[in-house]
Amino acid sequence: MYIFMSDGHIDDLEAVKRYTIQLAKDIAAGKHNFIKCVLIGVGKKVDENQIVAFLVFSDQ
């Protein structure tokens, strides 16, 4: 399990999405073991819209 803590804003969200898609394909193809990831946004300036967008993306 991987736990990612953020100040609430992911500067490279599009790169994270691309990596996540490739990782999912590798897992499906048996090239990578299954993993669990947790994203935690902390601080006073958490970008809730960005966190929600990432969560919606990860459910696809």
N, C-alpha and C positions, 0 to 999 in steps of 0.2 A: 504494500500500500504506500502510495506517495501522498504527502500532504503539502500543499502549496499555500503559503501565506502571502498575502498581497496588501499593499497599502490601500487597496480598494480600486485601483485603476491599472489595467493591463495595457501598457504602451504598445505591445506587439501582438495584439489580439488576433489579427489576421494570420500571422505566422504561427501562433499557437493553434488556430483552427486547422491550418494546412498540415502541421505536424500530427495533430490528433487524427485527422482523416487517414494519413499514411500509416500511423500506428494501428488504427482499427483494421485497415486492410492487411497489414502484416500479421496481426493476431488471427484474423479470419483465414489467412493462408497458412497458418501454422509456423510462421517465421519468428514469432515473438510470443512469449507467455502472456496469459491474461493478467491484467493489472487493475487495481482500483486507485482512483485519484480523487482527492478531496481538495476543493478550492475554498479558502477562507479569506474574506475581505475584512480588514480591520481598519479602524481609524475614523476620523470625523468626515472624511471626504470620500467615502465608499461610493463608487459609481454603480448604483443599484441597477440601472438600465443595462450596463455592460455585463454585470454578473448574471442577470436574468437572460440576456441574449446568449451568453455562453452556455447556460444551463439548457436553454431551448435547443441550441445547436447540438449539445452533447446527447440529447435524447433521440436524435435522428439516426 
